[in-house]
Each structure stands twice: as structure tokens, then as C-alpha cells.
Amino acid sequence: MRVATWNVNSVKQRVPRLLPWLDERRPDVVCLQETKLSDDAFAELLEKDLTARGYEVAAHGEATWNGVAILSRAGLEDVERGLAGAPGFPRPEARAVAATCGGVRIVSVYVPNGRTPDSDHYRYKLAWLASLRESVAVGPEATIVCGDMNIAPTDEDVFDPDAYVGQTHVTPPERAALAELQALGLRDVVRDRWPDERVFTYWDYRAGMFHQDLGMRIDLVLASAPVADRVRAAWVDRQARKGSGPSDHAPVIVDLDEAPDGDIGPMVPPPSAPAARRGTRKLPQSP
């Protein structure tokens, strides 16, 4: 079974890329984030094309912002939209959807950004992550939690830790919240497979960050042991970030039981730009 997760940053804008990508990579289960469409609008836009490709859909969206979905050709059972008891900002947002696909409980999440450390949205992010942990803790043994976590697990998951001083995504409380989620027995399968590689999933649109490979690894696939032990390949599809009209995120692809493309590396294709020396680059939003 091939499972993929992709923050598409507006599914409406990404349709010309999403459908050919589905045909090329042929994932069995796709978790989408930041769909930015209501459920009715999502169905109107994509239902015909996805049904023709054999996908069932569980969407949980809202107009303009947020939104998650699961597309599955491996069954779609026991769909749950949202997290029980999750905080809102100020109302609950469309940030999680779960379903059982091919015997695995799949949870697609779009974790709040946090905006700036010590802001109300940052505190909301930590509270939301606590609710996610509580929800996953009572789930089945075979589980995948994947999506845009908006947290880089370690300093090795950003192009330069110095560039992120004072920013969200890298603060100790955020990383501790992610570690508490993983402490349920979830393994970061990309990092497990490629412990020493430079791997990113997100690159800012501005300042040529993608072409210089100045990114972050914030899109994760976390799998419980029964699922993680089945992983035969885990990689970032950088090709989907290239060209015209891409999302600022690349898909993460994990193959269970067999790898149709082989164990082909941590990123496909690999970046050509050399790593920047520490302290030589700033984030585009930095003064």
C-alpha cells in the first residue's frame, strides 16, 4: 500500500498538478491538507475525477482556510471529522480527519501554525496538539498520523537553526508536544529510514528558497510499530514542488510491504544546490 501526504495549499489551485500526480505516482491513500474548500465545494470540484480513478473521499473543510481530506482506493471506513474536545480559535477548525484504509487507521492533520511564539495562536497550537495526542492514544494499534505538523522535529530538519531563532516551528514547547505524540509509539518513518540525510518538505515561495534548497521538514508520516515495520520506502517527491504553480510543500510518500519504485532515496530528484553555510542565510520575512 502506498500512502502519501501533501499540503496542497489550496486544492482548487492545485488541480492541474494534483490529478496528473495521482496518475503518475498512483498512491493508494492520499492525505491532503490546506484544501481551503467546504466539503460541498470539494465534492463539486473533484468527485467525478477522483471516482474515475477509484478513490473514495473523506473531506473535512471550510471555505478559504484550513481543510483536510483523505482519498483512498484501499477502503474508507469509520470516518471521523475533527478531534473530540479540540480547542478552537475561537471556533473549532477543519484540521483533522481520520479513516480506516486497508486495515490501518489513517489520520490526516493540519496542525495550527502558531504564528509567533507566546501569541494566543501559539498557545492554541500547543492545546490542539494535546488534543491530537489524546485522540490518537485511544486509537487502534495500526495507525499512521501524517500531514503538515508545522514543527521541525530537530535542528537537522531546518536549513539553518540560526535563521529560525525567535520563530515558531522550532521552539522547545512545540518539539516537546511532537515528542509526546511520538511517545505513543509513533515512529518518524522518513527519518528512521534516512537518519543522516538533509531532507526538507517545505520551501518558502520567496527569495528562491526552493532552488537554493533552503527549507524545512515539517510534513511528517508517523507510524505505529506494526505499520512502521512494513515500510519498504519513504521519500519526498521534490518533483511535485518544481515547475509552474506548485504548492510550497512537496508530497511525502511511504510504501508498505513493497516499493514499486524501489528504495530510491530520501528525496526525488535530489537537490542540486549545495547546503548553505550556517549563518549565511536569513528567512525571507526576517528584517
VENFEN-V204881 format. One record per backbone hydrogen bond with DSSP energy under -1.0 kcal/mol. NH is the residue of the N-H (numbers start at 0). CO is the residue of the C=O. E is the energy in kcal/mol with one decimal. If there is no record, write none. Layout:
BEGIN
[[NH	CO	E] [NH	CO	E]]
END
This chain:
BEGIN
[[2	253	-3.0] [3	28	-2.6] [4	251	-2.1] [5	30	-2.7] [7	32	-1.7] [9	33	-3.0] [10	34	-1.4] [13	9	-1.3] [16	13	-1.7] [17	13	-3.4] [18	14	-1.8] [20	16	-1.8] [21	17	-2.4] [22	18	-1.8] [23	19	-2.1] [24	20	-3.0] [25	21	-1.7] [27	1	-1.9] [28	1	-2.1] [29	70	-2.8] [30	3	-3.0] [31	68	-2.6] [32	5	-1.8] [33	66	-1.3] [34	66	-1.4] [35	65	-2.9] [41	37	-2.5] [42	38	-2.3] [43	39	-2.5] [44	40	-2.1] [45	41	-2.5] [46	42	-2.2] [49	45	-2.9] [50	46	-2.7] [51	47	-2.0] [53	50	-1.6] [54	49	-2.7] [55	71	-2.9] [57	69	-2.4] [59	67	-2.8] [63	35	-1.2] [64	62	-1.3] [66	93	-2.4] [67	59	-2.4] [68	31	-1.9] [69	57	-2.2] [70	29	-2.8] [71	55	-2.5] [72	27	-3.0] [76	99	-2.1] [79	97	-2.6] [81	95	-3.1] [85	82	-1.9] [88	90	-2.2] [94	92	-1.6] [96	107	-1.8] [97	79	-2.8] [98	105	-2.2] [99	76	-2.9] [100	103	-2.8] [101	73	-2.3] [103	100	-1.7] [104	141	-2.7] [105	98	-3.2] [106	143	-2.5] [107	96	-2.9] [108	145	-2.4] [109	94	-2.5] [110	147	-2.4] [115	113	-1.8] [118	115	-1.7] [122	118	-1.9] [123	119	-2.2] [124	120	-2.1] [125	121	-1.9] [126	122	-2.2] [127	123	-2.7] [128	124	-2.3] [129	125	-1.7] [130	126	-1.8] [131	127	-2.3] [132	128	-2.3] [133	129	-2.1] [134	130	-2.2] [135	131	-2.7] [136	132	-2.3] [138	135	-1.8] [142	140	-1.0] [143	104	-3.0] [144	221	-3.0] [145	106	-2.9] [146	219	-1.9] [147	108	-1.3] [148	146	-1.0] [148	217	-2.4] [151	168	-2.6] [156	153	-1.8] [157	154	-1.4] [158	214	-1.8] [162	159	-1.3] [163	160	-1.2] [164	161	-1.0] [166	163	-2.4] [174	170	-2.4] [175	171	-2.6] [176	172	-2.1] [177	173	-2.1] [178	174	-2.4] [179	175	-2.2] [180	176	-1.6] [181	177	-2.4] [182	178	-1.7] [183	180	-1.5] [184	181	-2.3] [185	181	-1.4] [186	222	-3.3] [188	186	-1.2] [188	220	-1.8] [191	187	-2.7] [192	188	-1.8] [193	189	-2.1] [200	215	-3.3] [201	215	-2.3] [202	247	-2.2] [208	205	-1.7] [211	207	-1.5] [212	209	-1.4] [213	208	-3.0] [215	201	-2.2] [216	156	-2.7] [219	146	-2.0] [221	144	-2.8] [222	186	-2.5] [223	142	-2.6] [226	223	-1.2] [227	223	-3.2] [228	224	-2.5] [229	226	-1.7] [230	227	-1.4] [231	254	-3.2] [232	254	-1.2] [234	252	-2.6] [235	265	-2.3] [236	250	-2.7] [237	235	-1.6] [238	267	-1.8] [239	236	-1.3] [240	237	-1.9] [241	238	-1.2] [249	200	-2.6] [251	4	-2.5] [252	234	-3.3] [253	2	-3.0] [254	232	-2.7] [255	0	-2.6] [256	229	-3.2] [257	255	-2.0] [261	258	-1.6] [263	261	-1.7] [267	235	-2.7] [279	276	-1.8] [285	282	-1.9]]
END
